[in-house]
Amino acid sequence: MTIKQFFSFKENKYLWWNVIAMIVLAGLLIFLVLKGIDIYTQHGKSVLVPNLKGLNEQEAQMMLRNRGLDCIVVDSSYDKNKVSGCILEQNPSEGQHVKEGRVIYLTVNSLTMPMQTIPDVADNSSVRQATAKLISAGFILTANESVTGERDWVYGVKYNGRQLMLGEKVPTGATLTLMVGNGTKETIQEDTINMDDEFSNPEATTEPGKEPATEDSWF
């Protein structure tokens, strides 16, 4: 058989019909596979992510389920200006198009106020050093409370009128008051000095004009 006869449709009808059938079958198979992938992945179908910020978890779940979406809380933060338990952040964000069934990850406002350890500034810092440490830690400071002691030296930290102990925790961002020395020192009371003088010098108690009493002697 020559090459011309091999490629001749009249001479090899059976062969060419098989080739055509295989091409059609392969094309149909590819079409079905692609169509199945589109159906499985829902190609071309998307859901608009709503704005969930400010809602609580239950409200967000209800809104998302109505759109064929789901959500899960993955983190928490604290914002004193927001309602406890409300949603602060979401991922994907509002306005994005996602596939149906997509999970939206949420960050909620903590239900309890986080606590923070007070930096160690009492009796080892100047007022400038203590102020810088506390402000950098996120605390708010009121006017300093003047106490007896070395000028501009911090002797303690107060919260709600109570002096705090070393390592004690207070709410994050709390308002604190520094106990700062005013440059005066404690003086011994005059009454105490007089009392000590009386004990050390018995003659000081003798009335004017009278000689101090003496003990009788056998000699």
C-alpha positions as CSV (number, residue, x, y, z in Angstrom):
1,M,0.0,0.0,0.0
2,T,1.4,3.3,-1.0
3,I,1.3,6.5,1.1
4,K,-1.3,8.0,-1.2
5,Q,-3.5,4.9,-0.8
6,F,-3.1,5.0,3.0
7,F,-4.3,8.6,3.2
8,S,-7.1,8.0,0.7
9,F,-10.5,8.0,2.4
10,K,-12.0,5.8,-0.3
11,E,-9.4,3.1,0.1
12,N,-9.4,3.1,4.0
13,K,-12.9,4.2,5.0
14,Y,-12.9,1.9,8.0
15,L,-9.7,3.3,9.4
16,W,-10.7,6.9,8.9
17,W,-14.1,6.4,10.5
18,N,-12.3,5.0,13.5
19,V,-10.0,8.0,13.7
20,I,-12.9,10.4,13.4
21,A,-14.8,8.5,16.1
22,M,-11.8,8.6,18.5
23,I,-11.4,12.4,17.9
24,V,-15.1,13.0,18.6
25,L,-15.0,10.8,21.7
26,A,-11.9,12.5,23.0
27,G,-13.4,15.9,22.5
28,L,-16.6,14.8,24.2
29,L,-14.6,13.4,27.1
30,I,-12.6,16.6,27.6
31,F,-15.8,18.6,27.5
32,L,-17.5,16.5,30.1
33,V,-14.4,16.6,32.4
34,L,-14.2,20.4,32.2
35,K,-17.9,20.7,32.8
36,G,-17.7,18.5,35.8
37,I,-14.9,20.6,37.2
38,D,-16.9,23.8,36.7
39,I,-19.9,22.2,38.5
40,Y,-17.7,20.9,41.4
41,T,-15.9,24.2,41.9
42,Q,-19.0,26.3,41.1
43,H,-17.0,28.2,38.5
44,G,-18.5,31.6,37.9
45,K,-20.6,31.6,41.0
46,S,-19.6,33.7,44.0
47,V,-21.1,35.3,47.1
48,L,-20.5,38.9,48.3
49,V,-19.1,39.0,51.8
50,P,-21.2,41.3,54.0
51,N,-19.9,43.7,56.6
52,L,-19.9,41.9,60.0
53,K,-18.1,44.5,62.1
54,G,-20.1,45.5,65.2
55,L,-22.3,42.4,65.1
56,N,-22.0,39.6,67.7
57,E,-21.0,36.1,66.7
58,Q,-24.6,34.8,66.6
59,E,-25.8,37.7,64.4
60,A,-22.9,37.1,62.1
61,Q,-23.5,33.4,61.8
62,M,-27.2,34.0,60.9
63,M,-26.3,36.6,58.2
64,L,-23.6,34.4,56.7
65,R,-25.8,31.2,56.6
66,N,-28.4,33.0,54.6
67,R,-25.7,33.6,52.0
68,G,-24.3,30.1,52.1
69,L,-21.3,31.0,54.1
70,D,-19.9,30.1,57.6
71,C,-17.7,31.8,60.2
72,I,-15.3,30.9,63.0
73,V,-13.7,33.1,65.7
74,V,-9.9,32.8,65.5
75,D,-8.7,35.7,67.7
76,S,-9.8,38.3,70.2
77,S,-8.6,41.8,71.0
78,Y,-9.8,44.5,73.3
79,D,-11.3,47.9,72.5
80,K,-12.8,49.7,75.5
81,N,-14.8,51.9,73.1
82,K,-16.6,48.8,71.5
83,V,-19.2,46.5,73.0
84,S,-17.9,43.3,74.5
85,G,-18.2,40.3,72.1
86,C,-18.7,42.4,69.0
87,I,-16.7,41.6,65.8
88,L,-13.7,43.9,65.3
89,E,-12.1,42.3,62.2
90,Q,-13.1,39.8,59.5
91,N,-11.1,37.9,56.8
92,P,-12.0,38.0,53.9
93,S,-13.1,41.6,54.3
94,E,-16.3,43.2,53.4
95,G,-17.2,43.4,49.7
96,Q,-15.0,40.5,48.5
97,H,-16.5,37.7,46.3
98,V,-15.9,34.2,47.6
99,K,-17.2,30.7,46.8
100,E,-20.3,29.5,48.6
101,G,-19.4,27.6,51.7
102,R,-16.4,29.7,52.4
103,V,-15.5,30.2,56.1
104,I,-15.1,33.8,57.3
105,Y,-12.5,34.2,60.1
106,L,-13.5,36.6,62.8
107,T,-11.7,38.7,65.5
108,V,-14.0,39.6,68.4
109,N,-13.8,42.1,71.2
110,S,-12.7,40.4,74.4
111,L,-15.5,39.8,77.0
112,T,-13.2,40.5,79.9
113,M,-10.8,43.4,80.3
114,P,-7.2,42.2,79.9
115,M,-4.9,42.8,82.9
116,Q,-1.3,44.1,82.7
117,T,1.5,44.1,85.2
118,I,2.7,47.5,86.4
119,P,6.3,48.2,85.4
120,D,8.7,48.3,88.3
121,V,9.2,52.1,88.8
122,A,8.6,52.6,92.6
123,D,11.7,53.6,94.6
124,N,14.1,53.1,91.7
125,S,13.1,55.7,89.1
126,S,12.9,59.4,88.6
127,V,9.5,60.9,87.7
128,R,10.7,61.3,84.1
129,Q,11.8,57.7,83.8
130,A,8.6,56.4,85.4
131,T,6.4,58.5,83.3
132,A,8.1,57.3,80.1
133,K,7.8,53.6,81.1
134,L,4.2,53.8,82.1
135,I,3.1,55.8,79.0
136,S,4.9,53.4,76.7
137,A,3.2,50.5,78.4
138,G,-0.2,52.1,77.5
139,F,-1.2,53.6,80.9
140,I,-2.7,57.0,81.5
141,L,-1.2,59.3,84.2
142,T,-3.0,61.9,86.3
143,A,-1.3,64.7,88.2
144,N,1.4,63.5,90.5
145,E,0.7,63.1,94.2
146,S,3.3,65.0,96.3
147,V,4.8,63.0,99.2
148,T,7.6,63.6,101.6
149,G,11.0,62.5,100.1
150,E,13.7,63.3,97.7
151,R,12.5,65.7,95.0
152,D,11.3,64.1,91.7
153,W,11.9,60.6,93.0
154,V,9.0,58.1,92.6
155,Y,8.0,56.3,95.8
156,G,4.9,54.5,94.6
157,V,2.1,54.1,92.1
158,K,-1.6,54.4,92.9
159,Y,-4.6,53.0,91.1
160,N,-8.1,54.1,92.2
161,G,-6.6,55.7,95.3
162,R,-4.8,52.5,96.4
163,Q,-1.0,52.1,96.4
164,L,0.0,49.2,94.2
165,M,2.4,46.4,95.2
166,L,5.3,45.2,93.1
167,G,4.1,42.9,90.3
168,E,0.5,43.7,90.8
169,K,-1.8,43.8,87.7
170,V,-4.3,46.4,86.7
171,P,-6.6,46.7,83.6
172,T,-4.8,47.6,80.4
173,G,-4.8,51.3,79.8
174,A,-5.7,52.1,83.4
175,T,-5.3,55.6,84.9
176,L,-2.5,55.7,87.4
177,T,-1.0,58.3,89.8
178,L,2.6,58.6,90.7
179,M,3.7,59.3,94.3
180,V,6.6,61.8,93.8
181,G,8.9,63.2,96.4
182,N,8.5,67.0,97.1
183,G,12.1,67.6,98.4
184,T,11.2,67.7,102.1
185,K,12.5,65.2,104.7
186,E,10.8,63.8,107.8
187,T,11.8,65.6,111.0
188,I,11.8,64.2,114.5
189,Q,8.9,65.6,116.5
190,E,9.9,68.1,119.2
191,D,7.9,66.2,121.8
192,T,10.0,63.1,121.2
193,I,13.2,65.1,121.6
194,N,12.0,66.6,124.9
195,M,11.1,63.2,126.2
196,D,14.5,61.8,125.3
197,D,16.1,64.8,127.1
198,E,14.2,64.1,130.2
199,F,15.3,60.5,130.4
200,S,18.9,61.4,129.6
201,N,19.1,64.4,132.0
202,P,17.2,63.8,135.3
203,E,18.1,67.3,136.5
204,A,15.9,68.7,133.7
205,T,12.8,67.7,135.7
206,T,13.8,69.5,138.8
207,E,11.6,72.5,139.6
208,P,13.4,75.9,139.6
209,G,14.8,77.0,143.0
210,K,15.0,73.4,144.3
211,E,18.1,71.4,144.5
212,P,18.0,68.0,142.9
213,A,16.9,65.2,145.4
214,T,19.7,63.1,146.7
215,E,19.6,59.7,148.3
216,D,20.4,59.3,152.0
217,S,23.8,58.0,152.7
218,W,25.1,56.1,155.7
219,F,28.4,57.9,155.4
